[in-house]
Amino acid sequence: MNGRLMLLDTASLYFRAFHGLPDTLRSPDGTPVNAVRGLLDFIAKLVTDYQPAELVACWDDDWRPQWRVDLIPSYKEHRVATPRSGEPDVEQVPDLLVAQIPLIRQALDVFGIAIVGAPHHEADDVIGSLVARATGPVDVVTGDRDLFQLVDDARDVRVIYTARGMSKLEVLTEDVIRLKYGVSASQYADFAALRGDTSDGLPGVAGVGEKTAAGLLDTFGDLDAIVAAAAERGAGMSESVRAKILAASDYLRVAPTVVEVVRTLGLTEPDSRIRPLSAEGLSAARRLAADLGLGGAADRALRALGNDLDASAGPDQS
Protein backbone atom coordinates (compact mmCIF):
# COMPACT_ATOMS: atom_id res chain seq x y z
CA MET A 1 0.00 0.00 0.00
CA ASN A 2 1.40 3.36 -1.04
CA GLY A 3 -0.27 5.77 1.37
CA ARG A 4 -2.86 7.04 -1.11
CA LEU A 5 -6.47 7.76 -0.15
CA MET A 6 -8.97 6.49 -2.72
CA LEU A 7 -12.40 8.17 -2.85
CA LEU A 8 -15.15 6.41 -4.78
CA ASP A 9 -18.00 8.27 -6.47
CA THR A 10 -20.09 5.27 -5.49
CA ALA A 11 -23.26 5.90 -7.49
CA SER A 12 -21.24 6.50 -10.64
CA LEU A 13 -19.65 3.08 -10.17
CA TYR A 14 -22.76 1.09 -9.28
CA PHE A 15 -24.70 2.57 -12.22
CA ARG A 16 -21.89 1.45 -14.52
CA ALA A 17 -21.84 -1.99 -12.88
CA PHE A 18 -25.60 -2.35 -13.26
CA HIS A 19 -25.55 -1.51 -16.96
CA GLY A 20 -22.43 -3.56 -17.62
CA LEU A 21 -23.61 -6.91 -16.24
CA PRO A 22 -26.79 -8.88 -17.05
CA ASP A 23 -29.65 -8.60 -14.58
CA THR A 24 -29.95 -12.38 -14.75
CA LEU A 25 -27.28 -12.43 -12.02
CA ARG A 26 -29.46 -13.13 -9.01
CA SER A 27 -29.24 -14.12 -5.37
CA PRO A 28 -30.63 -17.50 -4.32
CA ASP A 29 -33.97 -15.82 -3.53
CA GLY A 30 -34.15 -14.21 -6.99
CA THR A 31 -33.05 -10.68 -6.07
CA PRO A 32 -30.89 -9.08 -8.79
CA VAL A 33 -27.27 -8.61 -7.69
CA ASN A 34 -25.49 -7.58 -10.89
CA ALA A 35 -24.75 -4.08 -9.56
CA VAL A 36 -23.47 -5.47 -6.25
CA ARG A 37 -21.21 -8.00 -7.94
CA GLY A 38 -19.99 -5.50 -10.51
CA LEU A 39 -19.17 -2.89 -7.88
CA LEU A 40 -17.19 -5.40 -5.83
CA ASP A 41 -15.21 -6.37 -8.92
CA PHE A 42 -14.56 -2.70 -9.66
CA ILE A 43 -13.27 -2.22 -6.12
CA ALA A 44 -11.06 -5.30 -6.41
CA LYS A 45 -9.53 -3.99 -9.64
CA LEU A 46 -9.05 -0.44 -8.36
CA VAL A 47 -7.42 -1.49 -5.09
CA THR A 48 -5.23 -4.08 -6.82
CA ASP A 49 -4.09 -1.73 -9.59
CA TYR A 50 -3.62 1.49 -7.59
CA GLN A 51 -2.77 0.10 -4.14
CA PRO A 52 -4.38 2.75 -1.90
CA ALA A 53 -3.87 2.60 1.85
CA GLU A 54 -7.31 4.07 2.54
CA LEU A 55 -10.66 3.71 0.81
CA VAL A 56 -13.95 5.62 1.19
CA ALA A 57 -17.23 5.00 -0.62
CA CYS A 58 -18.71 8.50 -0.94
CA TRP A 59 -22.49 8.57 -0.99
CA ASP A 60 -25.22 10.78 -2.43
CA ASP A 61 -27.32 11.57 0.63
CA ASP A 62 -29.09 14.08 -1.61
CA TRP A 63 -28.54 13.56 -5.34
CA ARG A 64 -30.28 16.87 -6.29
CA PRO A 65 -29.87 19.33 -3.41
CA GLN A 66 -32.62 21.93 -3.23
CA TRP A 67 -30.11 24.76 -2.78
CA ARG A 68 -28.65 23.95 -6.20
CA VAL A 69 -32.12 23.66 -7.77
CA ASP A 70 -33.12 27.01 -6.27
CA LEU A 71 -30.25 28.61 -8.18
CA ILE A 72 -30.69 26.70 -11.46
CA PRO A 73 -34.12 25.00 -11.68
CA SER A 74 -33.04 22.84 -14.62
CA TYR A 75 -30.28 21.22 -12.53
CA LYS A 76 -30.66 17.44 -13.06
CA GLU A 77 -34.36 18.06 -13.84
CA HIS A 78 -34.31 15.50 -16.66
CA ARG A 79 -33.38 12.78 -14.15
CA VAL A 80 -36.45 13.30 -11.94
CA ALA A 81 -38.76 10.29 -12.22
CA THR A 82 -42.10 12.03 -11.65
CA PRO A 83 -42.18 15.58 -10.30
CA ARG A 84 -44.51 15.81 -7.28
CA SER A 85 -45.50 19.10 -5.77
CA GLY A 86 -44.16 19.56 -2.25
CA GLU A 87 -42.36 16.20 -2.20
CA PRO A 88 -38.66 15.36 -2.53
CA ASP A 89 -37.43 14.58 -6.03
CA VAL A 90 -36.94 10.90 -6.80
CA GLU A 91 -34.17 10.02 -9.24
CA GLN A 92 -35.09 7.99 -12.27
CA VAL A 93 -33.42 4.68 -11.47
CA PRO A 94 -34.31 1.24 -12.89
CA ASP A 95 -36.36 -0.79 -10.43
CA LEU A 96 -33.87 -3.64 -10.60
CA LEU A 97 -31.15 -1.26 -9.43
CA VAL A 98 -33.27 0.38 -6.73
CA ALA A 99 -33.64 -3.05 -5.12
CA GLN A 100 -29.85 -3.41 -4.95
CA ILE A 101 -28.88 -0.10 -3.37
CA PRO A 102 -29.52 -1.27 0.23
CA LEU A 103 -27.58 -4.45 -0.58
CA ILE A 104 -24.68 -2.37 -1.89
CA ARG A 105 -24.54 -0.40 1.35
CA GLN A 106 -24.73 -3.63 3.35
CA ALA A 107 -21.93 -5.24 1.36
CA LEU A 108 -19.65 -2.20 1.64
CA ASP A 109 -20.20 -2.08 5.38
CA VAL A 110 -19.65 -5.79 5.93
CA PHE A 111 -16.53 -5.75 3.75
CA GLY A 112 -15.06 -3.02 5.96
CA ILE A 113 -15.31 -0.12 3.48
CA ALA A 114 -16.17 3.25 5.04
CA ILE A 115 -19.30 4.95 3.65
CA VAL A 116 -19.53 8.74 3.97
CA GLY A 117 -22.41 11.01 2.97
CA ALA A 118 -23.69 14.40 4.08
CA PRO A 119 -27.25 15.75 4.43
CA HIS A 120 -28.33 18.05 1.59
CA HIS A 121 -25.18 17.29 -0.40
CA GLU A 122 -24.05 15.06 -3.21
CA ALA A 123 -21.16 12.62 -3.18
CA ASP A 124 -19.20 15.21 -5.19
CA ASP A 125 -19.31 17.54 -2.20
CA VAL A 126 -18.22 14.79 0.17
CA ILE A 127 -15.32 14.01 -2.15
CA GLY A 128 -14.38 17.68 -2.41
CA SER A 129 -14.37 18.09 1.35
CA LEU A 130 -12.32 14.94 1.96
CA VAL A 131 -9.82 16.03 -0.70
CA ALA A 132 -9.55 19.50 0.86
CA ARG A 133 -8.53 18.14 4.24
CA ALA A 134 -6.39 15.22 3.03
CA THR A 135 -2.76 15.38 4.11
CA GLY A 136 -1.46 12.88 1.55
CA PRO A 137 -2.02 11.86 -2.07
CA VAL A 138 -5.57 11.20 -3.26
CA ASP A 139 -7.20 9.28 -6.12
CA VAL A 140 -10.80 10.23 -6.96
CA VAL A 141 -12.63 7.52 -8.92
CA THR A 142 -15.54 8.83 -10.99
CA GLY A 143 -17.24 9.00 -14.36
CA ASP A 144 -18.26 12.62 -13.64
CA ARG A 145 -16.24 15.37 -15.33
CA ASP A 146 -17.29 17.89 -12.66
CA LEU A 147 -14.69 16.40 -10.35
CA PHE A 148 -11.85 17.33 -12.71
CA GLN A 149 -11.78 20.63 -10.81
CA LEU A 150 -10.20 18.78 -7.87
CA VAL A 151 -7.07 17.68 -9.76
CA ASP A 152 -4.01 19.25 -8.16
CA ASP A 153 -0.50 18.11 -9.07
CA ALA A 154 1.07 20.03 -6.19
CA ARG A 155 -0.94 17.99 -3.69
CA ASP A 156 -0.86 14.80 -5.83
CA VAL A 157 -4.64 14.70 -6.30
CA ARG A 158 -5.62 12.73 -9.40
CA VAL A 159 -8.89 11.64 -10.98
CA ILE A 160 -9.25 8.05 -12.18
CA TYR A 161 -11.87 8.52 -14.90
CA THR A 162 -14.17 5.59 -15.64
CA ALA A 163 -16.27 6.92 -18.54
CA ARG A 164 -14.50 4.74 -21.12
CA GLY A 165 -14.95 1.60 -19.02
CA MET A 166 -13.03 -0.17 -16.30
CA SER A 167 -10.67 -1.75 -18.82
CA LYS A 168 -9.69 1.71 -20.13
CA LEU A 169 -9.31 3.77 -17.00
CA GLU A 170 -7.77 7.19 -17.55
CA VAL A 171 -5.64 8.89 -14.89
CA LEU A 172 -6.09 12.65 -15.08
CA THR A 173 -3.38 15.03 -13.95
CA GLU A 174 -3.17 18.76 -14.65
CA ASP A 175 -1.25 18.14 -17.88
CA VAL A 176 -3.93 15.73 -19.14
CA ILE A 177 -6.72 18.21 -18.42
CA ARG A 178 -4.82 21.00 -20.15
CA LEU A 179 -4.23 18.78 -23.18
CA LYS A 180 -7.87 17.63 -23.37
CA TYR A 181 -9.66 20.92 -22.70
CA GLY A 182 -7.17 23.75 -23.03
CA VAL A 183 -7.74 24.91 -19.44
CA SER A 184 -6.10 24.30 -16.08
CA ALA A 185 -7.78 22.12 -13.47
CA SER A 186 -8.36 25.22 -11.35
CA GLN A 187 -10.28 26.75 -14.29
CA TYR A 188 -12.36 23.66 -14.96
CA ALA A 189 -15.42 24.71 -12.92
CA ASP A 190 -15.59 28.05 -14.76
CA PHE A 191 -15.08 26.19 -18.04
CA ALA A 192 -17.99 23.85 -17.24
CA ALA A 193 -20.24 26.76 -16.26
CA LEU A 194 -19.56 28.50 -19.58
CA ARG A 195 -19.85 25.39 -21.72
CA GLY A 196 -22.77 23.89 -19.86
CA ASP A 197 -23.42 20.19 -19.26
CA THR A 198 -26.54 18.47 -20.57
CA SER A 199 -25.96 15.50 -18.26
CA ASP A 200 -26.48 17.81 -15.28
CA GLY A 201 -29.08 20.09 -16.86
CA LEU A 202 -26.70 23.07 -16.93
CA PRO A 203 -27.57 25.29 -19.91
CA GLY A 204 -24.24 27.06 -20.23
CA VAL A 205 -23.91 30.26 -22.25
CA ALA A 206 -25.80 29.99 -25.53
CA GLY A 207 -23.36 29.95 -28.42
CA VAL A 208 -20.29 29.31 -26.26
CA GLY A 209 -18.79 25.86 -26.72
CA GLU A 210 -15.65 24.25 -25.39
CA LYS A 211 -13.26 26.04 -27.76
CA THR A 212 -14.68 29.51 -27.05
CA ALA A 213 -14.86 28.84 -23.30
CA ALA A 214 -11.23 27.70 -23.23
CA GLY A 215 -10.16 30.73 -25.25
CA LEU A 216 -11.95 33.13 -22.92
CA LEU A 217 -10.33 31.56 -19.87
CA ASP A 218 -6.93 31.63 -21.52
CA THR A 219 -7.36 35.36 -22.23
CA PHE A 220 -9.06 36.55 -19.05
CA GLY A 221 -8.16 33.93 -16.44
CA ASP A 222 -11.45 33.26 -14.70
CA LEU A 223 -15.20 33.73 -14.96
CA ASP A 224 -15.29 36.90 -12.87
CA ALA A 225 -12.79 38.54 -15.21
CA ILE A 226 -14.76 37.36 -18.26
CA VAL A 227 -17.98 38.88 -16.90
CA ALA A 228 -16.14 42.10 -16.03
CA ALA A 229 -14.68 42.33 -19.56
CA ALA A 230 -18.11 41.79 -21.11
CA ALA A 231 -19.48 44.69 -19.10
CA GLU A 232 -16.96 47.09 -20.65
CA ARG A 233 -16.89 47.57 -24.41
CA GLY A 234 -13.34 47.51 -25.75
CA ALA A 235 -11.93 45.32 -23.00
CA GLY A 236 -10.54 42.81 -25.47
CA MET A 237 -13.67 40.73 -26.12
CA SER A 238 -15.41 40.52 -29.49
CA GLU A 239 -18.84 42.11 -29.67
CA SER A 240 -20.53 38.82 -30.57
CA VAL A 241 -19.06 36.98 -27.58
CA ARG A 242 -19.66 39.99 -25.37
CA ALA A 243 -23.36 39.93 -26.29
CA LYS A 244 -23.57 36.23 -25.42
CA ILE A 245 -21.95 36.72 -22.01
CA LEU A 246 -24.19 39.69 -21.20
CA ALA A 247 -27.31 37.76 -22.24
CA ALA A 248 -26.35 34.99 -19.81
CA SER A 249 -25.50 37.31 -16.91
CA ASP A 250 -28.24 35.97 -14.60
CA TYR A 251 -27.13 32.40 -15.21
CA LEU A 252 -23.44 33.22 -14.78
CA ARG A 253 -24.13 34.91 -11.45
CA VAL A 254 -25.31 31.63 -9.90
CA ALA A 255 -23.65 28.93 -12.02
CA PRO A 256 -20.34 28.85 -10.11
CA THR A 257 -22.11 28.02 -6.85
CA VAL A 258 -23.90 25.12 -8.55
CA VAL A 259 -20.90 23.79 -10.48
CA GLU A 260 -18.21 24.13 -7.82
CA VAL A 261 -18.03 21.20 -5.42
CA VAL A 262 -18.29 22.06 -1.74
CA ARG A 263 -14.98 21.64 0.07
CA THR A 264 -15.93 22.72 3.58
CA LEU A 265 -18.31 20.06 4.91
CA GLY A 266 -17.76 19.19 8.57
CA LEU A 267 -17.56 15.44 8.05
CA THR A 268 -16.87 12.93 10.78
CA GLU A 269 -13.43 11.43 10.25
CA PRO A 270 -14.01 7.99 8.69
CA ASP A 271 -11.95 4.94 9.59
CA SER A 272 -10.84 4.41 6.02
CA ARG A 273 -7.73 2.25 6.46
CA ILE A 274 -7.62 -0.83 4.29
CA ARG A 275 -6.83 -3.78 6.53
CA PRO A 276 -7.92 -7.41 6.94
CA LEU A 277 -11.21 -8.11 8.63
CA SER A 278 -11.30 -9.86 11.97
CA ALA A 279 -12.11 -13.56 11.91
CA GLU A 280 -15.68 -12.68 12.91
CA GLY A 281 -15.89 -9.97 10.28
CA LEU A 282 -14.57 -12.25 7.55
CA SER A 283 -17.08 -14.89 8.52
CA ALA A 284 -19.90 -12.33 8.25
CA ALA A 285 -18.64 -11.22 4.83
CA ARG A 286 -18.54 -14.82 3.58
CA ARG A 287 -22.08 -15.42 4.88
CA LEU A 288 -23.37 -12.32 3.11
CA ALA A 289 -21.62 -13.37 -0.09
CA ALA A 290 -23.30 -16.78 0.09
CA ASP A 291 -26.72 -15.34 0.99
CA LEU A 292 -26.59 -12.91 -1.95
CA GLY A 293 -24.91 -15.25 -4.41
CA LEU A 294 -22.02 -12.85 -5.00
CA GLY A 295 -19.75 -15.58 -6.31
CA GLY A 296 -16.11 -14.87 -7.07
CA ALA A 297 -16.64 -11.09 -6.98
CA ALA A 298 -16.81 -11.26 -3.20
CA ASP A 299 -13.61 -13.31 -2.92
CA ARG A 300 -11.75 -11.03 -5.31
CA ALA A 301 -12.76 -7.95 -3.34
CA LEU A 302 -11.92 -9.53 0.00
CA ARG A 303 -8.48 -10.59 -1.21
CA ALA A 304 -7.78 -7.16 -2.69
CA LEU A 305 -8.66 -5.66 0.70
CA GLY A 306 -5.97 -7.76 2.36
CA ASN A 307 -7.91 -10.79 3.57
CA ASP A 308 -6.30 -14.22 3.51
CA LEU A 309 -9.19 -16.45 2.60
CA ASP A 310 -9.35 -20.00 3.93
CA ALA A 311 -8.29 -22.29 1.10
CA SER A 312 -10.79 -24.88 2.32
CA ALA A 313 -13.61 -22.56 1.28
CA GLY A 314 -13.04 -23.68 -2.27
CA PRO A 315 -12.07 -21.92 -5.47
CA ASP A 316 -13.67 -18.74 -6.81
CA GLN A 317 -16.96 -19.09 -8.59
CA SER A 318 -17.60 -17.07 -11.73
KOLVEX-91637 format. One record per residue (C-alpha): x negated, y, z. Coordinates in steps of 0.2 Angstrom, whole numbers, plus 5000, padded with zeros to 4 digits. Example, Ala and Ser with C-alpha at 12.3 -4.5 7.8 and 13.67 -1.06 7.14 Angstrom:
493849785039493249955036
//
This chain:
500050005000499350174995500150295007501450354994503250394999504550324986506250414986507650324976509050414968510050264973511650294963510650334947509850154949511450054954512350134939510950074927510949904936512849884934512849924915511249824912511849654919513449564915514849574927515049384926513649384940514749344955514649294973515349124978517049214982517149294965516549474970515449554956513649574962512749624946512449804952511749734969510649604960510049734947509649864961508649734971507649684955507349874952506649894969505549734968504849804952504549984958503749934975502649804966502049914952501850074962501450004979502250144991501950135009503750205013505350195004507050285006508650254997509450424995511250434995512650544988513750585003514550704992514350684973515150844969514950974983516351104984515151244986514351204969516151184961516651354969515151434959515351334943517151254942516551144927515151064937515350874935517250904931517250784917516750644929518250674940519450514939521050604942521150784949522350794964522850964971522150984989521250814989519350774987518750734970518550544966517150504954517550404939516750234943517250064936518249964948516949824947515649944953516650024966516849854974514949834975514449994983514849945001513849784997512349884991512349985007512449825017511049745007509849895008510149905027509849715030508349715019507549855030507749995017508150165025509650255018509850445020511250555015511850725020513650795022514250905008512650864998512050754984510650634984509650764974509750884989509150745001507750704989507250884988507250905007506250755010504950804997504850975004504350915021503250765015501450775021500750645008501050594990502850564984503650464969505450514965506350384955507850444945508650454928509150634932508150774923508650894937507350824948505950874936505951034946505150944961503550884951502050964959500250914955499551004969500550904982500450744971502350734968502850644953504450584945504650404939505950434926507150284922508150354907507250244894507550084905506549994919505349914906504850094899504750194915503950364912502850444926503050634925501750754930501650944927500650914911502050794904503450914908502451054899502150944884503950884883504851054887503651194885503951254903503051214920503951114933504251264943505151344929506251184925507751244935507851404926507551314910509051194914510151344919509851434902509951274891511451194901511751014904513350924897513050784909513250894924514551004916513351154915513851264900512151354899512051514889512951504872511751504858510151474869509451294866507851214873506651304861507351484865507451444884505651394884505151544874506051664885505251584901503551584892503751774889504551834905504151704918505751664927507651694925507651854936506451934924507451874909509051944916508152114920507352124902509152094894509752234905508552354897508452384878506752384871506052274885505352144873506852044869507752034853509452114852510351944847509551854862509852004873511752004869511851814873511051844890512151984894513751894889513251754901512851874915514151804927513651624924511751664926512151754943512751584951511851454940510251444949511151404966511951264957510551194948509151214961509051064973509151104991507551085000508051145018509251005025508950965043508850775040508450655054506750575051507050405043506050255048505450225030503950115032503849965021503449815033504049635035505649595043505649515060506149325060507849375065507949505051507349395038508549265043509949385041509349445024509349265018511049235024511749385016510849335000511749165000513449235005513349354990512549244978511049364975509949224968508149264965508349454965508449444984506849334985505949454973506449604983506049525000504249474994503949644987504349725004503049615012504049465018503149295018504649185013504749005020504148895006505448765012506848875006506548824989506048904973506849064966508549054957508849154941
//
